[in-house]
Amino acid sequence: MRRIAVVLGIGLIAAGAVWTFQGYGTLKGSFMTGSRMWLWIGIACIVAGLVVLVSTFVANRP
């Protein structure tokens, strides 16, 4: 179960980073480029991914 949470957390952070850069306009070539909505969705995904990772490692201390 811990591996699933780690993969989920890393996936959320990776997707959130892409969406954040597209929303900010750094990554070009998508309908999301320059859209502030995707900037905020990306930031929310990064935060959610960090919460998942931190809670996974704090809750499963040996």
PyMOL Python script that loads the backbone (N, CA, C, O; Angstrom):
from pymol import cmd

cmd.read_pdbstr("""\
ATOM      1  N   MET A   1       0.825  -1.195   0.000  1.00  0.00           N
ATOM      2  CA  MET A   1       0.000   0.000   0.000  1.00  0.00           C
ATOM      3  C   MET A   1       0.872   1.263   0.000  1.00  0.00           C
ATOM      4  O   MET A   1       0.507   2.281  -0.589  1.00  0.00           O
ATOM      5  N   ARG A   2       2.023   1.182   0.667  1.00  0.00           N
ATOM      6  CA  ARG A   2       2.911   2.338   0.734  1.00  0.00           C
ATOM      7  C   ARG A   2       3.451   2.698  -0.656  1.00  0.00           C
ATOM      8  O   ARG A   2       3.578   3.878  -0.984  1.00  0.00           O
ATOM      9  N   ARG A   3       3.764   1.699  -1.460  1.00  0.00           N
ATOM     10  CA  ARG A   3       4.284   1.961  -2.798  1.00  0.00           C
ATOM     11  C   ARG A   3       3.246   2.672  -3.664  1.00  0.00           C
ATOM     12  O   ARG A   3       3.582   3.566  -4.441  1.00  0.00           O
ATOM     13  N   ILE A   4       2.003   2.273  -3.525  1.00  0.00           N
ATOM     14  CA  ILE A   4       0.936   2.917  -4.296  1.00  0.00           C
ATOM     15  C   ILE A   4       0.838   4.398  -3.917  1.00  0.00           C
ATOM     16  O   ILE A   4       0.688   5.253  -4.789  1.00  0.00           O
ATOM     17  N   ALA A   5       0.922   4.697  -2.633  1.00  0.00           N
ATOM     18  CA  ALA A   5       0.838   6.083  -2.185  1.00  0.00           C
ATOM     19  C   ALA A   5       2.036   6.893  -2.677  1.00  0.00           C
ATOM     20  O   ALA A   5       1.887   8.053  -3.060  1.00  0.00           O
ATOM     21  N   VAL A   6       3.221   6.284  -2.668  1.00  0.00           N
ATOM     22  CA  VAL A   6       4.407   6.989  -3.150  1.00  0.00           C
ATOM     23  C   VAL A   6       4.291   7.272  -4.644  1.00  0.00           C
ATOM     24  O   VAL A   6       4.589   8.380  -5.090  1.00  0.00           O
ATOM     25  N   VAL A   7       3.858   6.276  -5.421  1.00  0.00           N
ATOM     26  CA  VAL A   7       3.692   6.472  -6.863  1.00  0.00           C
ATOM     27  C   VAL A   7       2.625   7.528  -7.135  1.00  0.00           C
ATOM     28  O   VAL A   7       2.792   8.365  -8.022  1.00  0.00           O
ATOM     29  N   LEU A   8       1.534   7.493  -6.381  1.00  0.00           N
ATOM     30  CA  LEU A   8       0.478   8.495  -6.537  1.00  0.00           C
ATOM     31  C   LEU A   8       1.001   9.899  -6.222  1.00  0.00           C
ATOM     32  O   LEU A   8       0.733  10.848  -6.958  1.00  0.00           O
ATOM     33  N   GLY A   9       1.739  10.020  -5.137  1.00  0.00           N
ATOM     34  CA  GLY A   9       2.289  11.323  -4.756  1.00  0.00           C
ATOM     35  C   GLY A   9       3.254  11.871  -5.790  1.00  0.00           C
ATOM     36  O   GLY A   9       3.191  13.050  -6.138  1.00  0.00           O
ATOM     37  N   ILE A  10       4.151  11.020  -6.285  1.00  0.00           N
ATOM     38  CA  ILE A  10       5.113  11.453  -7.299  1.00  0.00           C
ATOM     39  C   ILE A  10       4.392  11.793  -8.605  1.00  0.00           C
ATOM     40  O   ILE A  10       4.752  12.757  -9.280  1.00  0.00           O
ATOM     41  N   GLY A  11       3.383  11.009  -8.958  1.00  0.00           N
ATOM     42  CA  GLY A  11       2.608  11.301 -10.167  1.00  0.00           C
ATOM     43  C   GLY A  11       1.875  12.625 -10.073  1.00  0.00           C
ATOM     44  O   GLY A  11       1.833  13.382 -11.043  1.00  0.00           O
ATOM     45  N   LEU A  12       1.299  12.911  -8.919  1.00  0.00           N
ATOM     46  CA  LEU A  12       0.618  14.196  -8.732  1.00  0.00           C
ATOM     47  C   LEU A  12       1.594  15.360  -8.836  1.00  0.00           C
ATOM     48  O   LEU A  12       1.280  16.389  -9.434  1.00  0.00           O
ATOM     49  N   ILE A  13       2.770  15.195  -8.259  1.00  0.00           N
ATOM     50  CA  ILE A  13       3.769  16.265  -8.322  1.00  0.00           C
ATOM     51  C   ILE A  13       4.237  16.477  -9.759  1.00  0.00           C
ATOM     52  O   ILE A  13       4.377  17.617 -10.203  1.00  0.00           O
ATOM     53  N   ALA A  14       4.481  15.388 -10.487  1.00  0.00           N
ATOM     54  CA  ALA A  14       4.948  15.501 -11.874  1.00  0.00           C
ATOM     55  C   ALA A  14       3.889  16.145 -12.768  1.00  0.00           C
ATOM     56  O   ALA A  14       4.190  17.062 -13.532  1.00  0.00           O
ATOM     57  N   ALA A  15       2.656  15.664 -12.670  1.00  0.00           N
ATOM     58  CA  ALA A  15       1.579  16.244 -13.479  1.00  0.00           C
ATOM     59  C   ALA A  15       1.337  17.699 -13.087  1.00  0.00           C
ATOM     60  O   ALA A  15       1.115  18.553 -13.945  1.00  0.00           O
ATOM     61  N   GLY A  16       1.381  17.967 -11.796  1.00  0.00           N
ATOM     62  CA  GLY A  16       1.195  19.342 -11.332  1.00  0.00           C
ATOM     63  C   GLY A  16       2.273  20.279 -11.823  1.00  0.00           C
ATOM     64  O   GLY A  16       1.996  21.437 -12.136  1.00  0.00           O
ATOM     65  N   ALA A  17       3.506  19.790 -11.896  1.00  0.00           N
ATOM     66  CA  ALA A  17       4.595  20.625 -12.405  1.00  0.00           C
ATOM     67  C   ALA A  17       4.374  20.963 -13.876  1.00  0.00           C
ATOM     68  O   ALA A  17       4.553  22.110 -14.286  1.00  0.00           O
ATOM     69  N   VAL A  18       3.990  19.974 -14.662  1.00  0.00           N
ATOM     70  CA  VAL A  18       3.723  20.219 -16.083  1.00  0.00           C
ATOM     71  C   VAL A  18       2.584  21.213 -16.244  1.00  0.00           C
ATOM     72  O   VAL A  18       2.689  22.153 -17.032  1.00  0.00           O
ATOM     73  N   TRP A  19       1.507  21.017 -15.511  1.00  0.00           N
ATOM     74  CA  TRP A  19       0.353  21.911 -15.628  1.00  0.00           C
ATOM     75  C   TRP A  19       0.691  23.318 -15.148  1.00  0.00           C
ATOM     76  O   TRP A  19       0.214  24.300 -15.716  1.00  0.00           O
ATOM     77  N   THR A  20       1.511  23.419 -14.104  1.00  0.00           N
ATOM     78  CA  THR A  20       1.912  24.731 -13.606  1.00  0.00           C
ATOM     79  C   THR A  20       2.726  25.480 -14.652  1.00  0.00           C
ATOM     80  O   THR A  20       2.476  26.656 -14.916  1.00  0.00           O
ATOM     81  N   PHE A  21       3.706  24.794 -15.251  1.00  0.00           N
ATOM     82  CA  PHE A  21       4.525  25.449 -16.267  1.00  0.00           C
ATOM     83  C   PHE A  21       3.716  25.792 -17.518  1.00  0.00           C
ATOM     84  O   PHE A  21       3.962  26.816 -18.154  1.00  0.00           O
ATOM     85  N   GLN A  22       2.761  24.947 -17.870  1.00  0.00           N
ATOM     86  CA  GLN A  22       1.911  25.277 -19.009  1.00  0.00           C
ATOM     87  C   GLN A  22       0.999  26.453 -18.687  1.00  0.00           C
ATOM     88  O   GLN A  22       0.817  27.346 -19.513  1.00  0.00           O
ATOM     89  N   GLY A  23       0.436  26.452 -17.509  1.00  0.00           N
ATOM     90  CA  GLY A  23      -0.434  27.556 -17.114  1.00  0.00           C
ATOM     91  C   GLY A  23       0.296  28.876 -17.022  1.00  0.00           C
ATOM     92  O   GLY A  23      -0.272  29.929 -17.311  1.00  0.00           O
ATOM     93  N   TYR A  24       1.557  28.823 -16.620  1.00  0.00           N
ATOM     94  CA  TYR A  24       2.365  30.041 -16.526  1.00  0.00           C
ATOM     95  C   TYR A  24       2.827  30.507 -17.896  1.00  0.00           C
ATOM     96  O   TYR A  24       3.148  31.681 -18.082  1.00  0.00           O
ATOM     97  N   GLY A  25       2.862  29.585 -18.860  1.00  0.00           N
ATOM     98  CA  GLY A  25       3.273  29.934 -20.213  1.00  0.00           C
ATOM     99  C   GLY A  25       4.681  29.519 -20.550  1.00  0.00           C
ATOM    100  O   GLY A  25       5.175  29.848 -21.628  1.00  0.00           O
ATOM    101  N   THR A  26       5.349  28.800 -19.653  1.00  0.00           N
ATOM    102  CA  THR A  26       6.721  28.356 -19.894  1.00  0.00           C
ATOM    103  C   THR A  26       6.758  27.222 -20.900  1.00  0.00           C
ATOM    104  O   THR A  26       7.579  27.238 -21.817  1.00  0.00           O
ATOM    105  N   LEU A  27       5.881  26.234 -20.746  1.00  0.00           N
ATOM    106  CA  LEU A  27       5.766  25.137 -21.716  1.00  0.00           C
ATOM    107  C   LEU A  27       4.698  25.514 -22.729  1.00  0.00           C
ATOM    108  O   LEU A  27       3.560  25.815 -22.371  1.00  0.00           O
ATOM    109  N   LYS A  28       5.073  25.495 -23.969  1.00  0.00           N
ATOM    110  CA  LYS A  28       4.149  25.918 -25.024  1.00  0.00           C
ATOM    111  C   LYS A  28       3.627  24.710 -25.793  1.00  0.00           C
ATOM    112  O   LYS A  28       4.163  23.609 -25.672  1.00  0.00           O
ATOM    113  N   GLY A  29       2.585  24.921 -26.579  1.00  0.00           N
ATOM    114  CA  GLY A  29       2.086  23.897 -27.482  1.00  0.00           C
ATOM    115  C   GLY A  29       0.857  23.163 -27.002  1.00  0.00           C
ATOM    116  O   GLY A  29       0.605  22.039 -27.438  1.00  0.00           O
ATOM    117  N   SER A  30       0.080  23.769 -26.113  1.00  0.00           N
ATOM    118  CA  SER A  30      -1.107  23.113 -25.591  1.00  0.00           C
ATOM    119  C   SER A  30      -2.202  24.163 -25.418  1.00  0.00           C
ATOM    120  O   SER A  30      -1.938  25.364 -25.375  1.00  0.00           O
ATOM    121  N   PHE A  31      -3.433  23.677 -25.321  1.00  0.00           N
ATOM    122  CA  PHE A  31      -4.530  24.603 -25.053  1.00  0.00           C
ATOM    123  C   PHE A  31      -4.432  25.178 -23.644  1.00  0.00           C
ATOM    124  O   PHE A  31      -5.082  26.176 -23.333  1.00  0.00           O
ATOM    125  N   MET A  32      -3.622  24.555 -22.791  1.00  0.00           N
ATOM    126  CA  MET A  32      -3.447  25.022 -21.416  1.00  0.00           C
ATOM    127  C   MET A  32      -2.431  26.158 -21.305  1.00  0.00           C
ATOM    128  O   MET A  32      -2.348  26.810 -20.264  1.00  0.00           O
ATOM    129  N   THR A  33      -1.666  26.401 -22.355  1.00  0.00           N
ATOM    130  CA  THR A  33      -0.602  27.396 -22.313  1.00  0.00           C
ATOM    131  C   THR A  33      -1.165  28.780 -22.035  1.00  0.00           C
ATOM    132  O   THR A  33      -2.036  29.271 -22.754  1.00  0.00           O
ATOM    133  N   GLY A  34      -0.655  29.392 -20.990  1.00  0.00           N
ATOM    134  CA  GLY A  34      -1.056  30.749 -20.641  1.00  0.00           C
ATOM    135  C   GLY A  34      -2.351  30.862 -19.872  1.00  0.00           C
ATOM    136  O   GLY A  34      -2.791  31.974 -19.582  1.00  0.00           O
ATOM    137  N   SER A  35      -2.980  29.745 -19.531  1.00  0.00           N
ATOM    138  CA  SER A  35      -4.248  29.779 -18.810  1.00  0.00           C
ATOM    139  C   SER A  35      -3.987  29.734 -17.302  1.00  0.00           C
ATOM    140  O   SER A  35      -3.410  28.775 -16.790  1.00  0.00           O
ATOM    141  N   ARG A  36      -4.411  30.763 -16.618  1.00  0.00           N
ATOM    142  CA  ARG A  36      -4.199  30.833 -15.159  1.00  0.00           C
ATOM    143  C   ARG A  36      -4.921  29.702 -14.414  1.00  0.00           C
ATOM    144  O   ARG A  36      -4.490  29.287 -13.339  1.00  0.00           O
ATOM    145  N   MET A  37      -6.009  29.213 -14.986  1.00  0.00           N
ATOM    146  CA  MET A  37      -6.727  28.110 -14.339  1.00  0.00           C
ATOM    147  C   MET A  37      -5.810  26.903 -14.196  1.00  0.00           C
ATOM    148  O   MET A  37      -5.794  26.270 -13.140  1.00  0.00           O
ATOM    149  N   TRP A  38      -5.046  26.567 -15.234  1.00  0.00           N
ATOM    150  CA  TRP A  38      -4.156  25.415 -15.172  1.00  0.00           C
ATOM    151  C   TRP A  38      -2.967  25.677 -14.270  1.00  0.00           C
ATOM    152  O   TRP A  38      -2.408  24.739 -13.701  1.00  0.00           O
ATOM    153  N   LEU A  39      -2.573  26.919 -14.127  1.00  0.00           N
ATOM    154  CA  LEU A  39      -1.530  27.260 -13.168  1.00  0.00           C
ATOM    155  C   LEU A  39      -1.975  26.874 -11.761  1.00  0.00           C
ATOM    156  O   LEU A  39      -1.218  26.247 -11.020  1.00  0.00           O
ATOM    157  N   TRP A  40      -3.187  27.243 -11.393  1.00  0.00           N
ATOM    158  CA  TRP A  40      -3.690  26.957 -10.053  1.00  0.00           C
ATOM    159  C   TRP A  40      -4.013  25.476  -9.858  1.00  0.00           C
ATOM    160  O   TRP A  40      -3.824  24.940  -8.765  1.00  0.00           O
ATOM    161  N   ILE A  41      -4.495  24.815 -10.901  1.00  0.00           N
ATOM    162  CA  ILE A  41      -4.731  23.375 -10.809  1.00  0.00           C
ATOM    163  C   ILE A  41      -3.409  22.654 -10.604  1.00  0.00           C
ATOM    164  O   ILE A  41      -3.331  21.714  -9.812  1.00  0.00           O
ATOM    165  N   GLY A  42      -2.373  23.082 -11.305  1.00  0.00           N
ATOM    166  CA  GLY A  42      -1.055  22.483 -11.149  1.00  0.00           C
ATOM    167  C   GLY A  42      -0.499  22.668  -9.752  1.00  0.00           C
ATOM    168  O   GLY A  42       0.043  21.732  -9.163  1.00  0.00           O
ATOM    169  N   ILE A  43      -0.631  23.861  -9.226  1.00  0.00           N
ATOM    170  CA  ILE A  43      -0.159  24.127  -7.862  1.00  0.00           C
ATOM    171  C   ILE A  43      -0.918  23.267  -6.856  1.00  0.00           C
ATOM    172  O   ILE A  43      -0.322  22.736  -5.920  1.00  0.00           O
ATOM    173  N   ALA A  44      -2.227  23.127  -7.045  1.00  0.00           N
ATOM    174  CA  ALA A  44      -3.026  22.287  -6.147  1.00  0.00           C
ATOM    175  C   ALA A  44      -2.587  20.823  -6.221  1.00  0.00           C
ATOM    176  O   ALA A  44      -2.551  20.137  -5.200  1.00  0.00           O
ATOM    177  N   CYS A  45      -2.254  20.343  -7.418  1.00  0.00           N
ATOM    178  CA  CYS A  45      -1.781  18.957  -7.561  1.00  0.00           C
ATOM    179  C   CYS A  45      -0.433  18.756  -6.888  1.00  0.00           C
ATOM    180  O   CYS A  45      -0.197  17.721  -6.264  1.00  0.00           O
ATOM    181  N   ILE A  46       0.450  19.734  -7.010  1.00  0.00           N
ATOM    182  CA  ILE A  46       1.747  19.642  -6.337  1.00  0.00           C
ATOM    183  C   ILE A  46       1.559  19.567  -4.827  1.00  0.00           C
ATOM    184  O   ILE A  46       2.177  18.737  -4.160  1.00  0.00           O
ATOM    185  N   VAL A  47       0.713  20.424  -4.296  1.00  0.00           N
ATOM    186  CA  VAL A  47       0.450  20.420  -2.850  1.00  0.00           C
ATOM    187  C   VAL A  47      -0.175  19.098  -2.421  1.00  0.00           C
ATOM    188  O   VAL A  47       0.205  18.538  -1.392  1.00  0.00           O
ATOM    189  N   ALA A  48      -1.123  18.597  -3.194  1.00  0.00           N
ATOM    190  CA  ALA A  48      -1.759  17.315  -2.865  1.00  0.00           C
ATOM    191  C   ALA A  48      -0.739  16.177  -2.899  1.00  0.00           C
ATOM    192  O   ALA A  48      -0.756  15.301  -2.035  1.00  0.00           O
ATOM    193  N   GLY A  49       0.144  16.190  -3.889  1.00  0.00           N
ATOM    194  CA  GLY A  49       1.181  15.166  -3.967  1.00  0.00           C
ATOM    195  C   GLY A  49       2.122  15.218  -2.776  1.00  0.00           C
ATOM    196  O   GLY A  49       2.514  14.179  -2.244  1.00  0.00           O
ATOM    197  N   LEU A  50       2.481  16.414  -2.359  1.00  0.00           N
ATOM    198  CA  LEU A  50       3.341  16.556  -1.185  1.00  0.00           C
ATOM    199  C   LEU A  50       2.636  16.071   0.080  1.00  0.00           C
ATOM    200  O   LEU A  50       3.259  15.443   0.937  1.00  0.00           O
ATOM    201  N   VAL A  51       1.357  16.358   0.196  1.00  0.00           N
ATOM    202  CA  VAL A  51       0.582  15.893   1.358  1.00  0.00           C
ATOM    203  C   VAL A  51       0.534  14.371   1.388  1.00  0.00           C
ATOM    204  O   VAL A  51       0.697  13.765   2.447  1.00  0.00           O
ATOM    205  N   VAL A  52       0.313  13.751   0.235  1.00  0.00           N
ATOM    206  CA  VAL A  52       0.272  12.289   0.162  1.00  0.00           C
ATOM    207  C   VAL A  52       1.619  11.703   0.568  1.00  0.00           C
ATOM    208  O   VAL A  52       1.667  10.755   1.352  1.00  0.00           O
ATOM    209  N   LEU A  53       2.708  12.252   0.049  1.00  0.00           N
ATOM    210  CA  LEU A  53       4.034  11.717   0.370  1.00  0.00           C
ATOM    211  C   LEU A  53       4.376  11.916   1.850  1.00  0.00           C
ATOM    212  O   LEU A  53       4.847  10.991   2.511  1.00  0.00           O
ATOM    213  N   VAL A  54       4.139  13.110   2.360  1.00  0.00           N
ATOM    214  CA  VAL A  54       4.470  13.365   3.765  1.00  0.00           C
ATOM    215  C   VAL A  54       3.622  12.500   4.683  1.00  0.00           C
ATOM    216  O   VAL A  54       4.141  11.918   5.635  1.00  0.00           O
ATOM    217  N   SER A  55       2.343  12.408   4.415  1.00  0.00           N
ATOM    218  CA  SER A  55       1.476  11.582   5.280  1.00  0.00           C
ATOM    219  C   SER A  55       1.842  10.105   5.186  1.00  0.00           C
ATOM    220  O   SER A  55       1.706   9.373   6.166  1.00  0.00           O
ATOM    221  N   THR A  56       2.303   9.660   4.024  1.00  0.00           N
ATOM    222  CA  THR A  56       2.705   8.256   3.867  1.00  0.00           C
ATOM    223  C   THR A  56       3.930   7.958   4.722  1.00  0.00           C
ATOM    224  O   THR A  56       3.978   6.936   5.407  1.00  0.00           O
ATOM    225  N   PHE A  57       4.916   8.843   4.685  1.00  0.00           N
ATOM    226  CA  PHE A  57       6.133   8.574   5.429  1.00  0.00           C
ATOM    227  C   PHE A  57       5.993   8.843   6.914  1.00  0.00           C
ATOM    228  O   PHE A  57       6.660   8.187   7.715  1.00  0.00           O
ATOM    229  N   VAL A  58       5.148   9.787   7.310  1.00  0.00           N
ATOM    230  CA  VAL A  58       4.933  10.051   8.729  1.00  0.00           C
ATOM    231  C   VAL A  58       4.085   8.946   9.362  1.00  0.00           C
ATOM    232  O   VAL A  58       4.352   8.521  10.486  1.00  0.00           O
ATOM    233  N   ALA A  59       3.075   8.488   8.646  1.00  0.00           N
ATOM    234  CA  ALA A  59       2.174   7.465   9.195  1.00  0.00           C
ATOM    235  C   ALA A  59       2.834   6.098   9.246  1.00  0.00           C
ATOM    236  O   ALA A  59       2.449   5.267  10.069  1.00  0.00           O
ATOM    237  N   ASN A  60       3.809   5.842   8.399  1.00  0.00           N
ATOM    238  CA  ASN A  60       4.438   4.518   8.332  1.00  0.00           C
ATOM    239  C   ASN A  60       5.851   4.502   8.877  1.00  0.00           C
ATOM    240  O   ASN A  60       6.724   3.822   8.338  1.00  0.00           O
ATOM    241  N   ARG A  61       6.076   5.247   9.940  1.00  0.00           N
ATOM    242  CA  ARG A  61       7.398   5.213  10.572  1.00  0.00           C
ATOM    243  C   ARG A  61       7.609   3.866  11.234  1.00  0.00           C
ATOM    244  O   ARG A  61       6.693   3.301  11.831  1.00  0.00           O
ATOM    245  N   PRO A  62       8.820   3.362  11.122  1.00  0.00           N
ATOM    246  CA  PRO A  62       9.102   2.068  11.777  1.00  0.00           C
ATOM    247  C   PRO A  62       9.168   2.152  13.283  1.00  0.00           C
ATOM    248  O   PRO A  62       9.396   1.142  13.949  1.00  0.00           O
TER     249      PRO A  62
END
""", "prot")
cmd.dss("prot")
cmd.show_as("cartoon", "prot")
cmd.util.cbc("prot")
cmd.orient("prot")
